[in-house]
């Protein structure tokens, strides 16, 4: 697998491009990685975990040394169906990488998907605790809804006014 994923920079016949995260960040490039988890979940999970682990290492390097010339970074990571690639290496990326400019946006269907993948409610809680903004659409699972509702403060309801109205206009 190493030969498949890692081009040999010392082999002149190996013309595959080499992905270097620091160069990507320094040159403000975009990397799209399609994992195809539906076709082969084991490979996508393994490659995704390796990639995220590498990004954590880069975040640590940036934290310790910054980029040349003290360039401030902003790295936007969008992880769709992230429950397919999430692992222990994802938690430090959420927890500590924000300090060096990482903005992580994750997409998943239910919170149970995250808990099942991590095999731990506590680890899923770490992930949830490090997500700053939570937006939920088409939420059908009670546990997922509760995750959002438990973050909202309780407010008093002073008055309930039942109302009904309709309007008709010539324009439809």
Secondary structure, 3 states (H helix, E strand, C coil): CHHHHCCCCCCCCCCCCCCCHHHHHHCCCCCCCCCCCCCCHHHHHHHHHHHHHHHHHHHHHHHHHCCHHHCCCCEEEEECCHHHCCCHHHHHHHHHHHHHCEEEEECCCCHHHHHHHHCCHHHHHHHHHCCCCCCCCCCCCHHHHHHHHCCCCCCCCCCCCCCCCCCCCCCC
